[in-house]
Amino acid sequence: MSGPYVIRGSVSLPEAELMWRFSRSSGPGGQHVNTSDSQVELRFDLAKTESLPPVWKERALARLVGRLVDGVVAVRASEHRSQWRNRETAAVRLASLLAEASAPPPRARRATRIPRGINERRLREKKQRGDTKRGRSGRDWG
């Protein structure tokens, strides 16, 4: 691996908690694919990790509940012929997944009124568009 994969800020994926599994990959590679274990499955035990702040961990567990199997999140990569490139891809994918899942919720939208001038202009343009379309038919709508 090329180094620690940063989730956000100073928090990164701990190498000791990553579980790697390799298998034969389908896809590009020709005869080479039949002899090399280039597909990568990266597993991370989200429920037992101590490397994430507790608030981030709770958020990630709640948001990834559909992807977790016994508290473990798994990511696969088999796009490349090289196992090393697939390892890189899987690690980056896991880091971005955890970053997105542990992100704080967006700020609530503050309700604002639409200015009267904008609303009136919108209605005037709608009326004008309707008149244009009505004028295209041969009938006199009066």
N, C-alpha and C positions, 0 to 999 in steps of 0.2 A: 504494500500500500504506500501511497505517496505521502502519508502523514495523517495527522488528526483531522477528522471531518467535523467542521464546526456546525453546530445546530443553530445557535444564535448567541451573539455576544461572546462570552468566554467559555460557554458550555460546548463541549465537543463529545463525539462518540468515543467511549473508552474501549480501546483495543481488546482488553481482557474480557469484556462482556459480549463481544461479538462472536457468534457461532457460525462458522462457514461450512458449507457442504457443496461438494462438486459432483457433477454427473455428466453423462454424455448429452450433448446438445443436438437438437434438430436444427435445420436451417442451413445457411451457407457453410461451405468448407470442403465439400467433395469427400474424398476418401479419408482425409485428415479427421473429419468429424467422427468417424467410426472408431477411432483409436484414442482420442483425447477427451479428458473430462473438462470441457470448457464452459458448461453451464454452471452458474453460481447461484446458490441460495444462501442468503444472509439472514440470520435470525438474531433477534435482540429481545431479551426478556424485560419487557417494559414494566411488568408488575413488581419485579424484585430489584430493579436497578436503584442504585443510590447516587448515580451521577447526575440525575436531573433534579432541579429544585422541586419540592413537593407540589407546589401549585401547578407547575408545568406538567408534572407526572399525572396529576388528577385530570387536567384538561385533556391530555393525550389519551389517557385510558378511556375517558368518556367519549371522545370523538372517534377513536379507532375501535370501538367495541365490536363492530362488524368484521374487522380484519384480524382480531386477536384470537389465538387459540391458546387457552390456559395462560393468558397474560403475555404471550410471545407474539411479536409482529415479525412476519417473514417477507422478504423481498427477493425476487428472482431476476436474473439478467442472463440473456443468452444471445444478444444481438451480434456480438463480435466473435471472431474465430479464436481470439486469444483469451485464455483464462484470466490473465492479468487485467486486460481491459474490461472484462465482465466484472471482475472484482471491484474495479474502480467505479463502474457504472452502478453496481448494486449499493456500494457504500454511499455514493452521492445521492442516489434515490432514497435510501433510508434516512439520511440526514435531512433531506428536504421534506420528506414525509413527516418526520418528527418535528421539524421547525413549523410546518403548517399546522400540525395537530396541537402543538403546545402554544401557539400564538394567542395573545389576548383577544377577547372578542372585540369586534369593531365598536366604535363609539356610537351611541344611539343617535339617530337623526333628530335634529331639533325641528319641530314642525314650524313652518313659516307660511304666511299667506301669499298667494299669488297676487301681485299688484294689479289693480283694476285696469290700468292701461294695457298691460300685456294680455289680459283676458279679453278685453274689448277688441283689441287688434286681431286676436285669434278668431273670435266670432265673426268679425268683419271679413277676414280672409276666407273663412269657411263659406260665408254667404256669397262672396264674390265667385268662389270656385263653383258653387252650386249653380249660380246664374250662368256661368260660362258653359257648364255641361248642359243646362236646360236649353241654352241657345243653340246647341248643336242639332237638336231634333227639329223636324219641319213643322211641328205643331205650334200653335199659339197658346201658351199656358196662361197668359193674361195675368 
